[in-house]
């Protein structure tokens, strides 16, 4: 078995074995997800524990670091430190957010300013690690060429990490939705990384995919546990950093188009209501609009997964 499959298997087994214990612990401690009062009627989910992302993030990170070491010894572990740190850093930020929501029993967790400061500090550390690892601060813009941004690269890095982590966070609103889409997008980038012979990203992605498969066993409708911001922010940050490390950051706009659509639906809804006091969609993010039309979570998830799969296949075909 190749190290890629070992990375997947390790993360899957750890997540699947320990998730029931985490669910039991969270239920006994009465830590459950706060169901948004302004959202759809999901009160039937009341009592479902959150922060399941903490387990799959740790499982994927450990498996990836082991895989990096098997691939190229200490150098492999160091190279793996960039995607793993981004993954863990944003998981911690999400974890603080989740914890505050649970403690305060409110929709709002991490206040805007300290959360933004934490995201900015994380981006700065990631850029420092990239500099220490001699990763060039260049940005490839399709049709325009490659530009060396130097210290100004931080602006793009910060925007990309914050933007995509928030986009995946907005998508996480239905059982299994984000986990399923993320498996597809990470799989797509695995193929791209294989073509580019970037084994570090391949191992990292297989570890994430394995952990998500293990998590999805408990997160499919009706979910026994939610990933929370701990998982959703980590997944977006992981995709953002690996698109950068592969040198094709803007490809994420295509592969992650579902995340873009979800985010745009929120922006459009907010603008429409602010300026014209009208709701453009029945509800935003847009997956909730399908709920308003009477679709089940399985139907919505399947539609979005199929769309993501089509985008992934088309993107891979174009890039390779």
C-alpha positions as semicolon CSV with decimal commas, in nm:
position;residue;x (nm);y (nm);z (nm)
1;X;0,000;0,000;0,000
2;X;0,140;0,342;-0,095
3;X;0,194;0,606;0,171
4;X;-0,098;0,800;0,023
5;X;-0,339;0,520;0,109
6;X;-0,174;0,466;0,446
7;X;-0,229;0,836;0,524
8;X;-0,595;0,801;0,429
9;X;-0,638;0,478;0,627
10;X;-0,471;0,614;0,943
11;X;-0,687;0,926;0,951
12;X;-1,007;0,736;0,867
13;X;-0,953;0,469;1,134
14;X;-0,862;0,719;1,409
15;X;-1,161;0,941;1,328
16;X;-1,409;0,652;1,299
17;X;-1,286;0,482;1,618
18;X;-1,275;0,787;1,844
19;X;-1,575;0,984;1,714
20;X;-1,828;0,777;1,917
21;X;-1,623;0,850;2,230
22;X;-1,619;1,222;2,148
23;X;-1,995;1,221;2,088
24;X;-2,054;1,045;2,420
25;X;-1,823;1,285;2,605
26;X;-1,988;1,596;2,456
27;X;-2,338;1,466;2,530
28;X;-2,247;1,387;2,890
29;X;-2,097;1,733;2,931
30;X;-2,419;1,874;2,775
31;X;-2,219;2,063;2,513
32;X;-2,450;2,088;2,214
33;X;-2,475;2,299;1,902
34;X;-2,663;2,626;1,925
35;X;-2,942;2,620;1,666
36;X;-2,972;2,962;1,507
37;X;-3,304;3,130;1,584
38;X;-3,291;3,319;1,253
39;X;-3,225;3,006;1,051
40;X;-3,456;2,734;0,920
41;X;-3,650;2,526;1,167
42;X;-3,373;2,289;1,279
43;X;-3,493;2,256;1,637
44;X;-3,513;1,879;1,584
45;X;-3,131;1,894;1,584
46;X;-3,124;2,046;1,929
47;X;-2,901;1,837;2,153
48;X;-2,665;1,737;1,872
49;X;-2,305;1,794;1,987
50;X;-2,071;2,013;1,785
51;X;-1,690;2,049;1,749
52;X;-1,652;1,714;1,573
53;X;-1,402;1,893;1,353
54;X;-1,153;1,889;1,640
55;X;-1,110;1,514;1,603
56;X;-1,081;1,492;1,227
57;X;-0,843;1,791;1,215
58;X;-0,609;1,627;1,468
59;X;-0,636;1,287;1,296
60;X;-0,561;1,434;0,953
61;X;-0,273;1,648;1,082
62;X;-0,099;1,363;1,262
63;X;-0,145;1,127;0,969
64;X;-0,011;1,389;0,727
65;X;0,298;1,459;0,941
66;X;0,370;1,086;0,966
67;X;0,326;1,057;0,590
68;X;0,561;1,349;0,528
69;X;0,825;1,180;0,743
70;X;0,786;0,847;0,563
71;X;0,811;1,025;0,227
72;X;1,120;1,234;0,294
73;X;1,231;1,207;0,656
74;X;1,273;1,526;0,857
75;X;1,260;1,740;0,541
76;X;0,924;1,588;0,457
77;X;0,790;1,672;0,804
78;X;0,913;2,031;0,768
79;X;0,755;2,067;0,424
80;X;0,429;1,928;0,564
81;X;0,441;2,190;0,840
82;X;0,304;2,460;0,608
83;X;-0,034;2,304;0,517
84;X;-0,069;2,138;0,857
85;X;-0,007;2,461;1,047
86;X;-0,265;2,648;0,836
87;X;-0,510;2,363;0,895
88;X;-0,451;2,359;1,272
89;X;-0,431;2,736;1,321
90;X;-0,770;2,802;1,169
91;X;-0,915;2,501;1,350
92;X;-0,803;2,657;1,679
93;X;-0,965;2,989;1,583
94;X;-1,284;2,802;1,498
95;X;-1,256;2,605;1,821
96;X;-1,246;2,924;2,026
97;X;-1,551;3,044;1,835
98;X;-1,736;2,716;1,899
99;X;-1,644;2,712;2,267
100;X;-1,766;3,068;2,325
101;X;-2,096;2,990;2,151
102;X;-2,147;2,685;2,370
103;X;-2,053;2,863;2,692
104;X;-2,268;3,167;2,615
105;X;-2,548;2,968;2,447
106;X;-2,556;3,227;2,168
107;X;-2,511;3,253;1,791
108;X;-2,210;3,483;1,829
109;X;-1,881;3,347;1,955
110;X;-1,540;3,499;1,885
111;X;-1,578;3,880;1,860
112;X;-1,490;4,027;1,520
113;X;-1,173;4,217;1,613
114;X;-0,993;3,946;1,815
115;X;-1,097;3,685;1,557
116;X;-0,953;3,898;1,276
117;X;-0,637;3,953;1,482
118;X;-0,599;3,578;1,532
119;X;-0,647;3,514;1,160
120;X;-0,393;3,785;1,074
121;X;-0,138;3,646;1,322
122;X;-0,187;3,296;1,178
123;X;-0,130;3,426;0,824
124;X;0,187;3,604;0,939
125;X;0,326;3,284;1,096
126;X;0,241;3,087;0,782
127;X;0,425;3,342;0,569
128;X;0,725;3,319;0,804
129;X;0,729;2,939;0,770
130;X;0,706;2,977;0,390
131;X;1,003;3,216;0,399
132;X;1,205;2,975;0,614
133;X;1,119;2,695;0,369
134;X;1,229;2,913;0,071
135;X;0,880;2,915;-0,082
136;X;0,882;3,200;-0,338
137;X;0,640;3,487;-0,281
138;X;0,520;3,482;-0,639
139;X;0,164;3,496;-0,765
140;X;0,053;3,343;-1,094
141;X;-0,239;3,529;-1,251
142;X;-0,396;3,346;-1,547
143;X;-0,349;3,526;-1,880
144;X;-0,132;3,792;-1,715
145;X;0,174;3,605;-1,589
146;X;0,368;3,557;-1,267
147;X;0,449;3,842;-1,029
148;X;0,696;3,856;-0,739
149;X;0,507;4,040;-0,465
150;X;0,777;4,030;-0,198
151;X;0,650;4,149;0,139
152;X;0,318;4,250;-0,021
153;X;0,250;3,880;-0,070
154;X;0,116;3,887;0,285
155;X;-0,189;4,085;0,172
156;X;-0,286;3,817;-0,078
157;X;-0,206;3,532;0,162
158;X;-0,419;3,689;0,436
159;X;-0,709;3,757;0,201
160;X;-0,699;3,403;0,056
161;X;-0,689;3,229;0,394
162;X;-0,957;3,445;0,556
163;X;-1,179;3,448;0,247
164;X;-1,184;3,072;0,185
165;X;-1,209;2,974;0,551
166;X;-1,516;3,196;0,581
167;X;-1,658;3,057;0,254
168;X;-1,643;2,698;0,379
169;X;-1,782;2,814;0,713
170;X;-2,090;2,958;0,537
171;X;-2,137;2,633;0,344
172;X;-2,151;2,428;0,664
173;X;-2,524;2,450;0,729
174;X;-2,668;2,107;0,648
175;X;-2,580;1,755;0,757
176;X;-2,299;1,617;0,544
177;X;-2,296;1,910;0,300
178;X;-1,952;2,059;0,364
179;X;-1,786;1,726;0,444
180;X;-1,901;1,577;0,112
181;X;-1,803;1,878;-0,097
182;X;-1,465;1,901;0,076
183;X;-1,386;1,536;0,002
184;X;-1,447;1,606;-0,367
185;X;-1,240;1,927;-0,379
186;X;-0,950;1,778;-0,182
187;X;-0,961;1,475;-0,413
188;X;-0,944;1,705;-0,716
189;X;-0,637;1,879;-0,579
190;X;-0,483;1,539;-0,506
191;X;-0,495;1,464;-0,878
192;X;-0,351;1,807;-0,959
193;X;-0,071;1,755;-0,704
194;X;0,007;1,410;-0,846
195;X;0,040;1,563;-1,192
196;X;0,276;1,827;-1,047
197;X;0,463;1,555;-0,853
198;X;0,404;1,736;-0,524
199;X;0,390;1,435;-0,294
200;X;0,358;1,646;0,021
201;X;0,025;1,791;-0,090
202;X;-0,093;1,449;-0,208
203;X;-0,026;1,292;0,133
204;X;-0,184;1,587;0,313
205;X;-0,498;1,562;0,100
206;X;-0,532;1,187;0,140
207;X;-0,508;1,233;0,517
208;X;-0,779;1,500;0,511
209;X;-1,001;1,288;0,285
210;X;-0,963;0,986;0,514
211;X;-1,055;1,188;0,822
212;X;-1,357;1,338;0,643
213;X;-1,482;0,995;0,534
214;X;-1,458;0,884;0,896
215;X;-1,643;1,197;1,007
216;X;-1,912;1,168;0,738
217;X;-2,015;0,831;0,884
218;X;-2,149;1,029;1,183
219;X;-2,238;1,352;1,001
220;X;-2,463;1,223;0,723
221;X;-2,832;1,310;0,769
222;X;-2,945;1,285;1,046
223;X;-2,611;1,391;1,193
224;X;-2,495;1,255;1,526
225;X;-2,238;1,536;1,550
226;X;-2,155;1,861;1,370
227;X;-1,804;1,973;1,271
228;X;-1,856;2,327;1,398
229;X;-1,637;2,623;1,305
230;X;-1,343;2,412;1,425
231;X;-1,373;2,194;1,116
232;X;-1,519;2,436;0,862
233;X;-1,255;2,707;0,905
234;X;-0,976;2,446;0,891
235;X;-1,106;2,296;0,566
236;X;-1,115;2,633;0,391
237;X;-0,769;2,731;0,515
238;X;-0,630;2,395;0,402
239;X;-0,763;2,441;0,050
240;X;-0,642;2,801;0,035
241;X;-0,285;2,720;0,139
242;X;-0,247;2,417;-0,086
243;X;-0,375;2,606;-0,392
244;X;-0,099;2,857;-0,316
245;X;0,171;2,595;-0,261
246;X;0,075;2,429;-0,591
247;X;0,118;2,764;-0,765
248;X;-0,240;2,773;-0,896
249;X;-0,436;2,968;-0,632
250;X;-0,705;3,097;-0,866
251;X;-0,797;2,743;-0,968
252;X;-0,975;2,728;-0,632
253;X;-1,238;2,967;-0,767
254;X;-1,338;2,689;-1,008
255;X;-1,287;2,384;-0,787
256;X;-1,453;2,564;-0,496
257;X;-1,724;2,733;-0,703
258;X;-1,995;2,599;-0,472
259;X;-1,826;2,783;-0,184
260;X;-1,814;3,098;-0,400
261;X;-2,185;3,069;-0,481
262;X;-2,272;3,022;-0,114
263;X;-2,068;3,330;-0,018
264;X;-2,207;3,545;-0,300
265;X;-2,561;3,454;-0,198
266;X;-2,494;3,595;0,149
267;X;-2,333;3,912;0,007
268;X;-2,616;3,969;-0,241
269;X;-2,879;3,904;0,026
270;X;-2,711;4,149;0,265
271;X;-2,678;4,422;0,001
272;X;-3,035;4,377;-0,119
273;X;-3,179;4,399;0,231
274;X;-2,955;4,689;0,337
275;X;-3,027;4,914;0,038
276;X;-3,374;4,806;-0,076
277;X;-3,511;4,619;0,228
278;X;-3,581;4,320;0,003
279;X;-3,460;3,962;0,025
280;X;-3,321;3,844;-0,308
281;X;-3,328;3,479;-0,199
282;X;-3,580;3,308;0,029
283;X;-3,287;3,261;0,263
284;X;-2,908;3,280;0,256
285;X;-2,669;3,100;0,233
286;X;-2,840;2,960;-0,072
287;X;-2,860;2,599;0,050
288;X;-3,124;2,719;0,298
289;X;-3,332;2,851;0,006
290;X;-3,365;2,494;-0,119
291;X;-3,494;2,400;0,225
292;X;-3,756;2,673;0,190
293;X;-3,861;2,508;-0,138
294;X;-3,920;2,183;0,049
295;X;-3,604;1,993;-0,043
296;X;-3,462;1,747;0,209
297;X;-3,105;1,771;0,334
298;X;-3,018;1,455;0,140
299;X;-3,153;1,608;-0,182
300;X;-2,969;1,937;-0,133
301;X;-2,645;1,762;-0,037
302;X;-2,665;1,529;-0,337
303;X;-2,724;1,822;-0,577
304;X;-2,428;2,017;-0,440
305;X;-2,203;1,709;-0,436
306;X;-2,286;1,633;-0,800
307;X;-2,217;1,994;-0,899
308;X;-1,883;1,984;-0,714
309;X;-1,792;1,654;-0,883
310;X;-1,868;1,796;-1,229
311;X;-1,655;2,104;-1,154
312;X;-1,374;1,882;-1,023
313;X;-1,366;1,657;-1,331
314;X;-1,382;1,954;-1,568
315;X;-1,109;2,139;-1,377
316;X;-0,879;1,838;-1,369
317;X;-0,931;1,774;-1,741
318;X;-0,850;2,138;-1,822
319;X;-0,541;2,161;-1,599
320;X;-0,393;1,828;-1,704
